[in-house]
Amino acid sequence: MKHIELSQIPITRVSHNAAIQKQVMLQPGDIPNLIYFSQARLQPGQVAPGHSHTDMSEVFLVESGTGSITIDATTHSLHPGTCVVVQPGEIHEVSNTGTVELVLTYFGIQMG
């Protein structure tokens, strides 16, 4: 069993944009095939630039705020309760297009 509280996890930075804060709740080795389980906070106007992963799927859940995610040149709106799955090889970019903080809980699963 593992018990985690966000209030006790250090804040780090997202590798795609060092201005975006995240907290990693689970890391490699905690659960088979799990790469990470994190929560990121994007301030209004912040963007996690387009990128892809060759061997990992990502799942994003919008906790609060609004924004957009562009996957392979198609843009989708993000609002609380939205869940988006990004498959390996899909180029994706997340933007906070709103006026308040965009909070995303997300995880990566190793494929293959």
C-alpha positions as CSV (number, residue, x, y, z in Angstrom):
1,M,0.0,0.0,0.0
2,K,1.1,3.5,-0.7
3,H,-0.5,6.6,0.8
4,I,0.3,10.0,-0.8
5,E,-0.9,13.5,0.0
6,L,-0.2,16.4,-2.5
7,S,0.5,18.7,0.5
8,Q,3.6,16.6,1.3
9,I,5.0,16.2,-2.3
10,P,7.7,18.6,-3.5
11,I,7.0,20.8,-6.4
12,T,9.2,20.2,-9.5
13,R,9.0,21.5,-13.1
14,V,7.6,20.1,-16.3
15,S,10.4,19.1,-18.7
16,H,8.6,20.7,-21.7
17,N,8.3,24.1,-20.0
18,A,10.2,24.8,-16.8
19,A,7.7,27.6,-15.8
20,I,5.0,25.0,-15.3
21,Q,4.9,23.4,-11.9
22,K,4.0,19.7,-11.2
23,Q,4.0,17.3,-8.3
24,V,4.8,13.6,-9.1
25,M,2.7,11.3,-6.9
26,L,3.9,8.0,-8.4
27,Q,7.1,7.2,-10.2
28,P,8.6,4.3,-12.2
29,G,8.6,1.1,-10.2
30,D,5.6,2.1,-8.0
31,I,3.2,0.2,-10.3
32,P,4.1,-2.0,-13.2
33,N,4.1,-0.1,-16.6
34,L,3.4,3.2,-14.8
35,I,5.9,5.9,-15.9
36,Y,4.5,8.6,-13.5
37,F,1.3,10.0,-11.9
38,S,1.4,13.7,-11.6
39,Q,-0.5,17.0,-11.2
40,A,0.5,20.0,-13.2
41,R,-0.6,23.7,-12.8
42,L,-0.5,25.9,-15.8
43,Q,-1.0,29.7,-15.2
44,P,-3.1,31.7,-17.7
45,G,-1.2,31.8,-21.0
46,Q,1.3,29.0,-20.2
47,V,1.9,26.3,-22.8
48,A,3.4,22.9,-22.6
49,P,4.9,22.8,-26.1
50,G,4.1,20.2,-28.7
51,H,5.9,16.9,-28.2
52,S,5.3,13.1,-28.5
53,H,6.4,9.9,-26.7
54,T,7.3,6.8,-28.7
55,D,6.6,4.2,-26.0
56,M,4.1,5.8,-23.6
57,S,0.4,6.8,-23.5
58,E,-0.7,9.7,-21.4
59,V,-4.0,10.3,-19.7
60,F,-5.0,13.8,-18.7
61,L,-7.9,14.7,-16.4
62,V,-8.9,18.4,-16.0
63,E,-9.4,19.2,-12.3
64,S,-10.1,22.9,-12.7
65,G,-9.6,25.8,-15.2
66,T,-10.0,25.8,-18.9
67,G,-7.6,25.4,-21.8
68,S,-7.0,23.4,-24.9
69,I,-5.0,20.4,-26.1
70,T,-3.9,20.0,-29.6
71,I,-3.2,16.5,-30.8
72,D,-1.8,16.0,-34.3
73,A,-3.1,19.4,-35.4
74,T,-6.6,19.0,-34.0
75,T,-7.5,21.2,-31.1
76,H,-9.9,20.1,-28.3
77,S,-11.2,22.2,-25.4
78,L,-10.4,21.4,-21.8
79,H,-12.7,22.0,-18.9
80,P,-13.2,20.4,-15.5
81,G,-14.1,16.7,-15.9
82,T,-12.5,16.3,-19.4
83,C,-10.4,13.2,-19.8
84,V,-8.1,12.9,-22.8
85,V,-5.9,10.0,-23.8
86,V,-2.8,10.6,-26.0
87,Q,-1.4,7.6,-27.7
88,P,2.3,6.9,-28.5
89,G,3.5,9.0,-31.4
90,E,0.7,11.6,-31.2
91,I,2.1,15.1,-31.0
92,H,0.3,17.0,-28.3
93,E,0.5,20.5,-26.8
94,V,-1.5,21.8,-23.8
95,S,-2.4,25.4,-23.3
96,N,-4.1,27.4,-20.6
97,T,-6.5,29.6,-22.6
98,G,-8.5,30.7,-19.5
99,T,-8.1,33.4,-16.9
100,V,-7.4,31.1,-13.9
101,E,-5.0,28.3,-13.2
102,L,-5.5,25.1,-15.2
103,V,-4.9,22.0,-13.0
104,L,-4.3,18.7,-14.8
105,T,-3.9,15.3,-13.1
106,Y,-2.2,13.0,-15.5
107,F,-0.3,9.7,-15.8
108,G,1.9,7.9,-18.3
109,I,1.7,4.2,-19.1
110,Q,4.6,2.4,-20.8
111,M,3.5,0.6,-23.9
112,G,5.0,-2.5,-25.3
